Amino acid sequence: MKIHIGIAYHNRLNKLIRLLKSINNSKVKEIEILTYVICDNEKDFVECIKNDLNFKVFYYPEAPYVVKKWNSFYKETYDINSIGWLNLVDDVELDENCIQLAVNNLLSNYPDSDGVIGINQICPNHPEYTFQPSGQILIGRKFLERYKEVEYQVCAKEYLQWRQDLETYEYSNTLGKFILGTNALIKHYHPSFIKKELDNTHFLIRGDIINKDRKIYNERQKRGLIWGQNFQTIEEYDAQRSL
């Protein structure tokens, strides 16, 4: 039984190594873990190899933000023999039982793999931390097949970094295909709570990028567009309506 893990990475080597080590230390039974780092800059990976970390690199210089990276991950790794796909950002760390419990949650709730499991997140020593349930998800193979029309690209392609996960949640939840797996645990070292985790990459994805993605989300909501229910962009929807 195979699990594909896709890590959206941008110039945060120490965080990436921390995550890769946690994946390597995962306790699983009869699960083959295939890890992919999707990046726009290859210069860091010699150091990862030195650390004996097992992964494959997908290099997309035109994709600095997570949406294109995750879409590339799903598209490039679709495999009928896989049970699911886990998407991650690089500033998290998996509990040693996270993958096994997430798979258990998928198969116990959706034996045909037609579902999405949200992964429970904590920020160490910060119980006040809250998170979007669909921020880090395990997507079952059967559910991923719902996106075949768009080459298995789960994220609405208009977004850059933010809000695309809300549409995944809205689509799967409407179908009764989303569950938050509270026992599968990820540590998210969020810079709003752990100041030493703040780095230059955070300034690249905030401000204008957040505002741009928020505006796209609001405009898509006004039009009733949810990626998965349909695969239209705002521009395509408006053009169709004007005919």
Contacts in CASP RR format, 6 or more apart in sequence:
PFRMAT RR
TARGET T0000
AUTHOR 0000-0000-0000
METHOD contacts of the structure
MODEL  1
MKIHIGIAYHNRLNKLIRLLKSINNSKVKEIEILTYVICDNEKDFVECIK
NDLNFKVFYYPEAPYVVKKWNSFYKETYDINSIGWLNLVDDVELDENCIQ
LAVNNLLSNYPDSDGVIGINQICPNHPEYTFQPSGQILIGRKFLERYKEV
EYQVCAKEYLQWRQDLETYEYSNTLGKFILGTNALIKHYHPSFIKKELDN
THFLIRGDIINKDRKIYNERQKRGLIWGQNFQTIEEYDAQRSL
1 30 0 8 1.000
1 31 0 8 1.000
1 32 0 8 1.000
1 83 0 8 1.000
1 103 0 8 1.000
2 31 0 8 1.000
2 32 0 8 1.000
2 33 0 8 1.000
2 34 0 8 1.000
2 79 0 8 1.000
2 81 0 8 1.000
2 82 0 8 1.000
2 83 0 8 1.000
2 84 0 8 1.000
3 31 0 8 1.000
3 32 0 8 1.000
3 33 0 8 1.000
3 34 0 8 1.000
3 82 0 8 1.000
3 83 0 8 1.000
3 84 0 8 1.000
3 85 0 8 1.000
3 86 0 8 1.000
3 99 0 8 1.000
3 103 0 8 1.000
3 138 0 8 1.000
4 34 0 8 1.000
4 36 0 8 1.000
4 73 0 8 1.000
4 77 0 8 1.000
4 79 0 8 1.000
4 82 0 8 1.000
4 84 0 8 1.000
4 85 0 8 1.000
4 86 0 8 1.000
5 23 0 8 1.000
5 33 0 8 1.000
5 34 0 8 1.000
5 35 0 8 1.000
5 36 0 8 1.000
5 85 0 8 1.000
5 86 0 8 1.000
5 87 0 8 1.000
5 88 0 8 1.000
5 99 0 8 1.000
6 35 0 8 1.000
6 36 0 8 1.000
6 37 0 8 1.000
6 38 0 8 1.000
6 70 0 8 1.000
6 73 0 8 1.000
6 77 0 8 1.000
6 85 0 8 1.000
6 86 0 8 1.000
6 87 0 8 1.000
6 88 0 8 1.000
7 16 0 8 1.000
7 19 0 8 1.000
7 20 0 8 1.000
7 35 0 8 1.000
7 36 0 8 1.000
7 37 0 8 1.000
7 38 0 8 1.000
7 55 0 8 1.000
7 88 0 8 1.000
7 89 0 8 1.000
7 90 0 8 1.000
8 38 0 8 1.000
8 66 0 8 1.000
8 69 0 8 1.000
8 70 0 8 1.000
8 73 0 8 1.000
8 87 0 8 1.000
8 88 0 8 1.000
8 89 0 8 1.000
8 90 0 8 1.000
9 16 0 8 1.000
9 37 0 8 1.000
9 38 0 8 1.000
9 39 0 8 1.000
9 69 0 8 1.000
9 90 0 8 1.000
10 39 0 8 1.000
10 40 0 8 1.000
10 41 0 8 1.000
10 64 0 8 1.000
10 90 0 8 1.000
10 201 0 8 1.000
10 204 0 8 1.000
11 41 0 8 1.000
11 44 0 8 1.000
11 200 0 8 1.000
11 201 0 8 1.000
12 90 0 8 1.000
12 91 0 8 1.000
12 199 0 8 1.000
12 201 0 8 1.000
13 44 0 8 1.000
13 47 0 8 1.000
13 48 0 8 1.000
15 90 0 8 1.000
15 91 0 8 1.000
15 189 0 8 1.000
15 197 0 8 1.000
16 37 0 8 1.000
16 44 0 8 1.000
16 48 0 8 1.000
16 90 0 8 1.000
17 47 0 8 1.000
17 48 0 8 1.000
17 51 0 8 1.000
17 53 0 8 1.000
18 93 0 8 1.000
19 88 0 8 1.000
19 90 0 8 1.000
19 91 0 8 1.000
19 92 0 8 1.000
19 93 0 8 1.000
19 94 0 8 1.000
20 35 0 8 1.000
20 37 0 8 1.000
20 48 0 8 1.000
20 51 0 8 1.000
20 53 0 8 1.000
20 54 0 8 1.000
20 55 0 8 1.000
21 51 0 8 1.000
21 53 0 8 1.000
22 93 0 8 1.000
22 94 0 8 1.000
22 95 0 8 1.000
22 96 0 8 1.000
23 33 0 8 1.000
23 35 0 8 1.000
23 94 0 8 1.000
23 99 0 8 1.000
24 53 0 8 1.000
24 54 0 8 1.000
25 96 0 8 1.000
26 33 0 8 1.000
26 94 0 8 1.000
26 96 0 8 1.000
26 97 0 8 1.000
26 98 0 8 1.000
26 99 0 8 1.000
26 100 0 8 1.000
27 96 0 8 1.000
27 97 0 8 1.000
27 100 0 8 1.000
28 99 0 8 1.000
28 100 0 8 1.000
28 103 0 8 1.000
29 100 0 8 1.000
31 99 0 8 1.000
31 100 0 8 1.000
31 103 0 8 1.000
33 99 0 8 1.000
34 56 0 8 1.000
34 77 0 8 1.000
34 82 0 8 1.000
35 54 0 8 1.000
35 55 0 8 1.000
35 56 0 8 1.000
36 55 0 8 1.000
36 56 0 8 1.000
36 57 0 8 1.000
36 58 0 8 1.000
36 73 0 8 1.000
36 76 0 8 1.000
36 77 0 8 1.000
37 45 0 8 1.000
37 48 0 8 1.000
37 55 0 8 1.000
37 56 0 8 1.000
37 57 0 8 1.000
37 58 0 8 1.000
38 57 0 8 1.000
38 58 0 8 1.000
38 60 0 8 1.000
38 63 0 8 1.000
38 69 0 8 1.000
38 70 0 8 1.000
38 72 0 8 1.000
38 73 0 8 1.000
39 45 0 8 1.000
39 57 0 8 1.000
39 58 0 8 1.000
39 59 0 8 1.000
39 60 0 8 1.000
39 69 0 8 1.000
40 59 0 8 1.000
40 60 0 8 1.000
40 61 0 8 1.000
40 62 0 8 1.000
40 63 0 8 1.000
40 64 0 8 1.000
40 69 0 8 1.000
41 61 0 8 1.000
42 57 0 8 1.000
42 59 0 8 1.000
45 57 0 8 1.000
48 55 0 8 1.000
58 69 0 8 1.000
58 72 0 8 1.000
58 73 0 8 1.000
58 76 0 8 1.000
60 68 0 8 1.000
60 69 0 8 1.000
60 72 0 8 1.000
62 68 0 8 1.000
63 69 0 8 1.000
63 72 0 8 1.000
64 204 0 8 1.000
65 160 0 8 1.000
65 161 0 8 1.000
65 205 0 8 1.000
65 209 0 8 1.000
66 89 0 8 1.000
66 155 0 8 1.000
66 161 0 8 1.000
67 155 0 8 1.000
67 156 0 8 1.000
67 157 0 8 1.000
67 159 0 8 1.000
67 160 0 8 1.000
67 161 0 8 1.000
67 164 0 8 1.000
70 87 0 8 1.000
70 154 0 8 1.000
70 155 0 8 1.000
71 153 0 8 1.000
71 154 0 8 1.000
71 155 0 8 1.000
71 157 0 8 1.000
73 85 0 8 1.000
73 87 0 8 1.000
74 85 0 8 1.000
74 139 0 8 1.000
74 144 0 8 1.000
74 147 0 8 1.000
74 152 0 8 1.000
74 153 0 8 1.000
74 154 0 8 1.000
75 151 0 8 1.000
75 152 0 8 1.000
75 153 0 8 1.000
77 85 0 8 1.000
78 144 0 8 1.000
78 152 0 8 1.000
79 141 0 8 1.000
80 141 0 8 1.000
82 141 0 8 1.000
83 103 0 8 1.000
83 106 0 8 1.000
83 107 0 8 1.000
83 113 0 8 1.000
83 140 0 8 1.000
83 141 0 8 1.000
84 103 0 8 1.000
84 106 0 8 1.000
84 113 0 8 1.000
84 138 0 8 1.000
84 139 0 8 1.000
84 140 0 8 1.000
84 141 0 8 1.000
84 144 0 8 1.000
85 138 0 8 1.000
85 139 0 8 1.000
85 140 0 8 1.000
85 141 0 8 1.000
85 144 0 8 1.000
86 99 0 8 1.000
86 102 0 8 1.000
86 119 0 8 1.000
86 136 0 8 1.000
86 137 0 8 1.000
86 138 0 8 1.000
86 139 0 8 1.000
87 136 0 8 1.000
87 137 0 8 1.000
87 139 0 8 1.000
87 154 0 8 1.000
88 136 0 8 1.000
88 186 0 8 1.000
89 136 0 8 1.000
91 188 0 8 1.000
91 189 0 8 1.000
91 190 0 8 1.000
91 191 0 8 1.000
91 197 0 8 1.000
92 121 0 8 1.000
92 136 0 8 1.000
92 186 0 8 1.000
92 187 0 8 1.000
92 188 0 8 1.000
92 189 0 8 1.000
93 186 0 8 1.000
93 187 0 8 1.000
93 189 0 8 1.000
94 185 0 8 1.000
94 186 0 8 1.000
94 187 0 8 1.000
95 184 0 8 1.000
95 185 0 8 1.000
95 186 0 8 1.000
95 187 0 8 1.000
97 184 0 8 1.000
97 185 0 8 1.000
98 119 0 8 1.000
98 184 0 8 1.000
98 185 0 8 1.000
98 186 0 8 1.000
99 184 0 8 1.000
101 181 0 8 1.000
101 183 0 8 1.000
101 184 0 8 1.000
101 185 0 8 1.000
102 117 0 8 1.000
102 118 0 8 1.000
102 119 0 8 1.000
102 138 0 8 1.000
102 181 0 8 1.000
102 184 0 8 1.000
103 138 0 8 1.000
105 117 0 8 1.000
105 138 0 8 1.000
105 179 0 8 1.000
105 181 0 8 1.000
105 183 0 8 1.000
105 184 0 8 1.000
106 113 0 8 1.000
106 115 0 8 1.000
106 117 0 8 1.000
106 138 0 8 1.000
106 140 0 8 1.000
107 113 0 8 1.000
109 115 0 8 1.000
109 117 0 8 1.000
109 179 0 8 1.000
110 140 0 8 1.000
110 142 0 8 1.000
110 143 0 8 1.000
110 177 0 8 1.000
112 142 0 8 1.000
113 140 0 8 1.000
113 141 0 8 1.000
113 142 0 8 1.000
113 143 0 8 1.000
114 140 0 8 1.000
114 142 0 8 1.000
114 143 0 8 1.000
114 177 0 8 1.000
115 139 0 8 1.000
115 140 0 8 1.000
115 142 0 8 1.000
115 143 0 8 1.000
115 172 0 8 1.000
115 177 0 8 1.000
115 178 0 8 1.000
115 179 0 8 1.000
116 134 0 8 1.000
116 137 0 8 1.000
116 138 0 8 1.000
116 139 0 8 1.000
116 140 0 8 1.000
116 143 0 8 1.000
116 168 0 8 1.000
116 169 0 8 1.000
116 172 0 8 1.000
116 177 0 8 1.000
116 178 0 8 1.000
116 179 0 8 1.000
117 137 0 8 1.000
117 138 0 8 1.000
117 140 0 8 1.000
117 178 0 8 1.000
117 179 0 8 1.000
117 180 0 8 1.000
117 181 0 8 1.000
117 184 0 8 1.000
118 133 0 8 1.000
118 134 0 8 1.000
118 135 0 8 1.000
118 136 0 8 1.000
118 137 0 8 1.000
118 138 0 8 1.000
118 178 0 8 1.000
118 179 0 8 1.000
118 180 0 8 1.000
118 181 0 8 1.000
118 184 0 8 1.000
119 135 0 8 1.000
119 136 0 8 1.000
119 137 0 8 1.000
119 138 0 8 1.000
119 181 0 8 1.000
119 184 0 8 1.000
119 185 0 8 1.000
119 186 0 8 1.000
120 180 0 8 1.000
120 181 0 8 1.000
120 182 0 8 1.000
120 183 0 8 1.000
120 184 0 8 1.000
120 185 0 8 1.000
120 186 0 8 1.000
121 129 0 8 1.000
121 131 0 8 1.000
121 135 0 8 1.000
121 136 0 8 1.000
121 185 0 8 1.000
121 186 0 8 1.000
121 187 0 8 1.000
121 188 0 8 1.000
122 129 0 8 1.000
122 185 0 8 1.000
122 186 0 8 1.000
122 187 0 8 1.000
122 188 0 8 1.000
123 129 0 8 1.000
123 187 0 8 1.000
123 188 0 8 1.000
123 189 0 8 1.000
123 190 0 8 1.000
123 193 0 8 1.000
123 194 0 8 1.000
124 187 0 8 1.000
124 189 0 8 1.000
124 194 0 8 1.000
126 190 0 8 1.000
126 193 0 8 1.000
126 194 0 8 1.000
128 193 0 8 1.000
129 188 0 8 1.000
129 190 0 8 1.000
129 193 0 8 1.000
131 188 0 8 1.000
132 165 0 8 1.000
132 166 0 8 1.000
132 169 0 8 1.000
133 169 0 8 1.000
133 178 0 8 1.000
133 180 0 8 1.000
134 165 0 8 1.000
134 166 0 8 1.000
134 168 0 8 1.000
134 169 0 8 1.000
134 172 0 8 1.000
134 178 0 8 1.000
135 165 0 8 1.000
136 186 0 8 1.000
136 188 0 8 1.000
137 165 0 8 1.000
137 168 0 8 1.000
138 184 0 8 1.000
139 154 0 8 1.000
143 172 0 8 1.000
143 177 0 8 1.000
144 152 0 8 1.000
144 154 0 8 1.000
145 152 0 8 1.000
146 228 0 8 1.000
147 153 0 8 1.000
147 154 0 8 1.000
147 228 0 8 1.000
149 231 0 8 1.000
150 157 0 8 1.000
150 231 0 8 1.000
154 168 0 8 1.000
154 227 0 8 1.000
155 164 0 8 1.000
155 165 0 8 1.000
155 168 0 8 1.000
155 227 0 8 1.000
156 164 0 8 1.000
156 167 0 8 1.000
156 220 0 8 1.000
156 225 0 8 1.000
156 227 0 8 1.000
156 233 0 8 1.000
157 233 0 8 1.000
158 216 0 8 1.000
158 220 0 8 1.000
158 233 0 8 1.000
158 234 0 8 1.000
159 213 0 8 1.000
159 216 0 8 1.000
159 217 0 8 1.000
160 205 0 8 1.000
160 209 0 8 1.000
160 212 0 8 1.000
160 213 0 8 1.000
161 205 0 8 1.000
161 209 0 8 1.000
161 210 0 8 1.000
161 213 0 8 1.000
162 205 0 8 1.000
162 209 0 8 1.000
162 210 0 8 1.000
162 213 0 8 1.000
162 214 0 8 1.000
162 217 0 8 1.000
163 213 0 8 1.000
163 214 0 8 1.000
163 216 0 8 1.000
163 217 0 8 1.000
164 213 0 8 1.000
164 227 0 8 1.000
166 217 0 8 1.000
167 217 0 8 1.000
167 220 0 8 1.000
167 226 0 8 1.000
167 227 0 8 1.000
167 228 0 8 1.000
168 227 0 8 1.000
169 178 0 8 1.000
170 226 0 8 1.000
171 226 0 8 1.000
171 227 0 8 1.000
171 228 0 8 1.000
171 229 0 8 1.000
172 178 0 8 1.000
174 226 0 8 1.000
174 229 0 8 1.000
189 197 0 8 1.000
190 197 0 8 1.000
191 197 0 8 1.000
191 198 0 8 1.000
191 199 0 8 1.000
191 202 0 8 1.000
216 234 0 8 1.000
219 234 0 8 1.000
220 226 0 8 1.000
220 234 0 8 1.000
223 234 0 8 1.000
223 237 0 8 1.000
223 238 0 8 1.000
225 232 0 8 1.000
225 234 0 8 1.000
225 237 0 8 1.000
232 240 0 8 1.000
END
